[in-house]
């Protein structure tokens, strides 16, 4: 019984940590900030290339 409670407690701690991290990401809007930064970096890389479109 003690071992089962230990396993349940470990699962609870892991789930609590996951929910806490997701809440912080959502609350501080970090996903949009990171995607905005990545989008800027990708555009900076691809805007340097000379593009010659010929039809």
C-alpha positions in Angstrom: 0.0 0.0 0.0 2.8 2.4 0.8 4.5 1.7 -2.5 1.2 2.4 -4.4 0.8 5.7 -2.5 4.3 6.7 -3.4 3.7 6.0 -7.1 0.4 8.0 -7.0 2.2 10.9 -5.2 4.9 10.9 -7.9 2.3 10.9 -10.7 0.5 13.8 -8.9 3.7 15.8 -8.6 4.6 15.3 -12.3 1.0 16.3 -13.4 1.1 19.3 -11.1 4.5 20.4 -12.6 3.1 20.0 -16.2 0.0 22.0 -15.4 2.0 24.7 -13.7 4.4 25.1 -16.7 1.5 25.2 -19.1 -0.2 27.8 -17.0 2.9 30.0 -16.9 3.3 29.7 -20.7 -0.3 30.6 -21.2 -0.4 33.4 -18.6 2.7 35.2 -19.8 1.9 34.6 -23.5 5.3 33.0 -23.9 4.3 30.8 -26.9 3.4 33.9 -29.0 6.6 35.7 -27.9 8.8 32.7 -28.8 7.0 32.2 -32.2 7.4 35.9 -32.9 11.1 35.8 -32.2 11.5 32.6 -34.3 9.5 34.2 -37.2 11.8 37.3 -37.0 14.9 35.2 -37.1 13.7 33.1 -40.0 12.8 36.2 -42.0 16.2 37.7 -41.3 17.9 34.6 -42.7 15.7 34.3 -45.8 15.6 38.1 -46.6 19.3 38.1 -47.1 19.2 35.9 -50.2 18.8 37.5 -53.6 15.8 36.2 -55.3 15.4 36.4 -59.1 11.9 35.3 -60.2 11.7 34.8 -64.0 8.4 33.8 -65.6 
